[in-house]
Amino acid sequence: MMYPYMTLDDGTEIVHSELISKDGTEHVIVHFERPTDDGFDDARCELPSYTWTDVHGFSKEELALFDEMVRASAHLFYKYAACGGIESA
């Protein structure tokens, strides 16, 4: 299940997963998606490792900003993932 988190001024939607238990550690997937004329730009970051995967269309500069945002907000992603999204917090 993915929960909405934020929409940026350029239309990029940020959503996050529920808590995912894997190997005794709780993980959260943060997904970025922006509509384009040809489909979508997208990227995923897995917490707690901050591993980026499935990156399509975003520049290195945009990814650096997203990485900074994810790192600064990781505690919120975990909080909202644990309680069923920001609307349930």
C-alpha positions as CSV (number, residue, x, y, z in Angstrom):
1,M,0.0,0.0,0.0
2,M,1.3,3.5,-0.9
3,Y,0.2,6.7,1.0
4,P,0.3,10.2,-0.4
5,Y,2.9,12.5,1.3
6,M,3.4,15.7,-0.8
7,T,3.0,17.3,-4.2
8,L,5.8,19.6,-5.3
9,D,5.3,22.7,-7.4
10,D,6.5,21.0,-10.6
11,G,3.8,18.3,-10.2
12,T,6.1,15.7,-8.6
13,E,4.0,13.4,-6.4
14,I,5.8,11.9,-3.4
15,V,4.2,8.8,-1.8
16,H,5.5,6.2,0.7
17,S,4.8,2.6,1.6
18,E,3.5,1.2,4.8
19,L,6.1,-0.3,7.1
20,I,7.8,-3.3,5.4
21,S,9.4,-5.9,7.8
22,K,12.4,-7.5,6.1
23,D,15.3,-9.4,7.7
24,G,14.2,-8.1,11.1
25,T,14.4,-4.4,10.0
26,E,11.6,-2.0,9.2
27,H,11.8,-0.5,5.7
28,V,9.9,2.2,4.0
29,I,9.8,2.9,0.2
30,V,9.6,6.5,-0.9
31,H,8.4,7.0,-4.5
32,F,8.7,10.1,-6.6
33,E,6.6,10.5,-9.8
34,R,6.2,13.4,-12.2
35,P,3.9,13.4,-15.3
36,T,5.5,14.2,-18.6
37,D,4.2,14.4,-22.2
38,D,5.5,10.8,-22.7
39,G,4.5,9.2,-19.4
40,F,6.2,9.7,-16.1
41,D,9.6,10.4,-14.6
42,D,10.0,8.3,-11.5
43,A,12.4,7.2,-8.8
44,R,12.3,5.1,-5.6
45,C,14.3,5.4,-2.4
46,E,14.4,2.6,0.2
47,L,14.9,3.4,3.8
48,P,16.9,2.8,6.0
49,S,19.6,2.3,3.4
50,Y,18.7,5.3,1.2
51,T,19.2,3.1,-1.8
52,W,17.8,4.7,-5.0
53,T,16.3,2.4,-7.7
54,D,14.1,2.6,-10.8
55,V,15.3,6.1,-11.6
56,H,13.9,7.4,-14.9
57,G,13.9,11.0,-16.2
58,F,15.1,12.9,-13.1
59,S,18.4,14.8,-13.3
60,K,21.3,14.2,-10.9
61,E,20.5,17.6,-9.4
62,E,16.9,16.7,-8.8
63,L,17.9,13.4,-7.3
64,A,20.3,15.2,-5.0
65,L,17.5,17.4,-3.8
66,F,15.2,14.4,-3.3
67,D,17.9,12.6,-1.4
68,E,18.3,15.6,0.9
69,M,14.5,15.7,1.4
70,V,14.3,12.0,2.2
71,R,17.1,12.2,4.7
72,A,15.6,15.2,6.5
73,S,12.2,13.6,6.6
74,A,13.0,10.0,7.2
75,H,11.5,10.1,10.7
76,L,8.2,11.4,9.3
77,F,8.1,8.7,6.6
78,Y,8.5,6.0,9.3
79,K,5.9,7.7,11.6
80,Y,3.3,8.0,8.8
81,A,4.1,4.5,7.4
82,A,3.4,3.1,10.9
83,C,0.0,4.7,11.3
84,G,-1.4,4.4,7.8
85,G,-0.4,7.6,6.1
86,I,-0.3,11.3,6.9
87,E,-4.1,11.6,7.0
88,S,-4.3,9.0,9.8
89,A,-1.5,10.6,11.9
